[in-house]
Amino acid sequence: MGSGAFSEVEANRTVTVATEDDRDAYLKLEPHDPSGSGLGRSDYRLFGDDEIFRFNIPGNYEDEEDPPQGEGPGVESVYWFDGLLEIHNQGTNKIQVYSKYSGGELANAALYAADDADRTALTESNPSEGFSPGQSRLFGLMIDTHSVSPDAEFNTTLTIGAKKPE
């Protein structure tokens, strides 16, 4: 016997990330591969090509023996997904990376540097530390669900940009 509030809830949540049109940046985005296998993440949370990455939250855990019990992020919460994305500087200049969320279904979304214990959102006015040509940095994804309804599905866009340090 149910409470009457709901009898079943199912939700898929996806954040789409696209590179910003910045020809000076020469960024290479790759799913972080912690195993070094070349097969990408084992939790199926990040899919992508050269221009668009899709973070599937929760991941696809159908093939795992002990999948998580939850169905995805809850409401009124902030989530950090550590080390999802590796960004390589393939250009000729030192760069700083930032993210830009123009609003949508989430209260906020942002990249943060994986080595930042405070997980500070990287914005145009507060970009990552600079990194030189040939170097790579690891980034995580933060999503804030304070504006999301309990039964909502969302598909929103986060733009990744790069600029020369001032």
N, C-alpha and C positions, 0 to 999 in steps of 0.2 A: 504494500500500500504506500503510495507516494504522498508527499506533502501538498501537492497541487501546484507547486512552483514550477516544476518541469519534470518530465519523465525520462527524457534523453536529450543530450546535447552533443553535437559533433561540430568541430571547427577546424579548418585548415587556415594557417596563417603564413603568408609569404611576404618577404621584403625583397624587392628587386633593386639591384644596384647597377648603375651604368657609369662608365667613365665619362668625365667631362671633356668637351672638345677643347683640349689644350695641347696644341702641337709642340710646344716647348717642353712638355713634361716627359714624353716617351715612357709612359708607365706600362709595366707588364703586371697584370693581376693574375694570381694563381690561387686555387684552393690550397691551404696549408696541408702538407702531407707529413704528419708527425711520425709515421712509420718509415718514411723514406722509400716506400715501395713504388712510387710513381703512379699509384692508383688513386690518389686523392684521399680525402677524409673517409674514415671507415663508418662514420655515423650518418652519412648521406644528407648532411645539412646544407651543403654548398654545391651548386651546379653552375657551370658557366662556359662562356666562350671568350673571345678576345674583347668583347664590348659589354656584355651584360652578365652579371652573376645573380643567381637566385638563391637566397637563403631560405630554406624550407624549414619552418619551425612549427612543430617538432620535426625531426628528421624522419626518414623512412626506416623504421626498425623491424620490418616484416621478417627479415632473415636472421635476426639475432635471437639467441637462446634465452636471454634474460632482458627483454626490452623494458624501458621505463614504464611506470604505471600510469603516468599522466597523459593527457591528450594534447597538451600545448600550454602556452603561457596563460596565466590567469589575468584578471583585471586588476587595476589599481596597484600595479607592480612595475618594477624596473628589472630588466634581465640583462646580463652580460654573457656573451658567448665568446669565450677566450680563443684567441689564435685561429680564427677561421680563414683569414685572408693574408697572403703574402704579396707585398708590393715590391717590385724590382725597379730601380732607377736605371733605365737603359739609355738615358739621354746624355748630354754633354755638360750639364750643369747640376750643381747641388740643388736638391729640392726639399720642400716641406709638403706633407700630405694633409689634407683636410677633408671633411665631409660636409655636405649641405643638404639639410632636410627642409623642404619647402612646405611642410605640413601635409595633412591628409588624415588618414584613419588613426594614426598613433599620436600620442602627445608629443613624442620626440623619438628620433632615431639618429645614431651617430657612430662613427668609427672611434676607436681609442687605440693607443699604442699598447701592444701586449706586455711590454716591459714597464708600464705605468701602474704601480700598485694602487693608485687612486682612481684609475680608469676614467681619466678626464676626457670629456667629449672633445674631439678634434674638429674645430670650426675654422672658417676663413680667418677670423681674428685670433684664433688660438690653435695654430697648426702643429703638426708633429715636429720633433727635432729634425734638423736637416740631415739628409743622407746623400752621399756622393755617388757619382756615376759608378755603376757596377755593384753597388750595395743594395741589400734588401732589408726590409723591415716586416715584422709580423704585426697584424692588427686584429682586433676583436670587434664585435658588433654589439651595441647597446640598443635596446628598445624599451620604451616607456609606454605602458598600456593604461595609463590613468584615464584616458578618454575613450577607451574601447568598451563596448557592450559585451556582456558575458557570452552571448551567442554569435558574436561577430566573426566574420572572416575578413582578412585584410590583405590587400596587395598594394603596396606603396613603394615609392621610389626614393632612394638615397643617392645623391651624386657624390662621386669621389673626384677631388681636384688636386692639383699640385701647383706650387709656385716656387720661384726662387726666394731664398731667404733674403730679408731686407738688410 
